[in-house]
Amino acid sequence: MQIEQASYVVIQPELTAGETVLWAGQPDPSVRLHREDVFLIPFSLFWGGFSIFWELGVAGYWGSGSNAGKQ
């Protein structure tokens, strides 16, 4: 494995006795988004928003909070 000496000096204090670095590298900086992200990003935003509103509704944030016990 090839690792720059400067990088190894920085990470060495974080290693405990017997630990070694097995892999070193960086992600590809040119890859920002993939073709699938056109569908996955909006879906994840929609699903996250839905789950927040669902949980708030289940927790009683809307609805019968002030009308509880009234007939």
HELIX and SHEET records of a PDB file:
HELIX    1   1 GLN A    5  ILE A   11  1                                   7    
HELIX    2   2 GLN A   12  GLU A   14  5                                   3    
HELIX    3   3 ASP A   37  VAL A   58  1                                  22    
END                                                                             
